[in-house]
Amino acid sequence: MTWHDVAPADAFDEDVPKVVQVGEERVAVFRLEDGFYAISDVCTHEYALLSEGFCEEGKIECPLHQACFDIRSGKALDEPAEIDLATFPTRVEGGVVQFQL
């Protein structure tokens, strides 16, 4: 598993994701009040980019059908999504946010 740089920690606004593409995988990295979290950027219900959805209180809403996911755990919270998102470990190294893939 490799750590991938996202951006300096101070470049993140709370609840506003930064997206990194690594091969076929799109990862959305969020700064929440209690830290940084990385999830798959693609909705598990139907192809839509979650980074284009609405984020509030640790949840991201799919812009296509309004399914919600918990950013911390990846858990699908609302229908029509039934499959949880992949989540990835994060860390801050030298002031830069990274995720492991």
Secondary structure, 3 states (H helix, E strand, C coil): CCEEEEEEHHHCCECCCEEEEECCEEEEEEEECCEEEEEECECCCCCCEHHHCEEECCEEECCCCCCEEECCCCCECCCCCCCCCCEECEEEECCEEEEEC
